[in-house]
Amino acid sequence: MPVGTGNVPLSQIATVSQQETQARVSRVDQSPAATISADTTSQDTGGVSAEIQKEINKLQAAGKLSGVTVTLSGVTEEMNSAFGGLIVSMLVAILLVYLVMVLVFNSLIDPLVIMFSLPLATIGAFPALFITQRAIGISAMIGFLMLIGIVVTNAIVLLDLVEQHRRRGLPMYEALLQGGRTRVRPILMTAIATILALIPLGLGLSQGEIIASELATVVIGGLFTSTFLTLIVVPVVYSLVEDAKVRARHLVGAEQEHAEA
């Protein structure tokens, strides 16, 4: 290969040899980096990411990745960010619902009884996902966010009528019985109507409904168990709280009488 203006052969001025080298050098934060990408064949992207992280942890424990920092990015990074945002949204939603009920019921204790219905939704939501073999993805988390408002509504409808009966002079247990008899029909009707409306979406018959089917599965399972348990557990918790209030008043009254004596 002639080089220069005098057409001098390259072999006379240099030693030529073939070497392997990188075609491109990538850097992240000024450090050399390499990117490994792949397409997942499973719909459970979170599960695939968890398995990859387990293998990375094994390699790090064996000392095969010393001096190397491994970070999952792409869809996994976006999912982790979305999960964090949804968890914060759920906490804010619970706080807002509680504050609204405090203003409506003019009490700090009664809204806590109503909020007790929220864990009842998870009793049906997680088994529903397990039975249908669906992962807890972004749409499933949105379903849990929806359940916060749906489940609390049933408890509000029940206890609001109970409070109305008690203001009319009915004893607590009689008010609970009357409220349960009156509200059980509308609560069951609205819950069944919602479940039936979400069944086509939960079946995921078309390709476009695969993502939304996780949301429908969570709402159907959570609403199914919370509806029936709300009619049983919430009145029981309400009666226990009211009994505790009565005992506390008697205790405070007895202490005041003892102090005056």
Buried (B, 14 or more C-beta within 10 A) or exposed (E): EEEEEEEEEEEEEEEEEEEEEEEEEEEEEEEEEEEEEEEEEEBBBBBBBEEBEEEBEEEBEEEEBEEEEEEBEEEBEEBBEBBEEBEEBBEEBBEEBBEEBBEEBEEEEBBBBBBBBBEBBBBBBBBBBEEBEBBBBBBBBBBBBBBBEBBBBBBBBBBBBBBEBBEEEBEBEEBBBBBBEBBEEEBBEBBEEBBEEBEEBBEBEEEEBEBBBBBBBBBBBBBBBBBBBBBEBBBEBBBEBBEEEEEEEEEEEEEEEEEEE
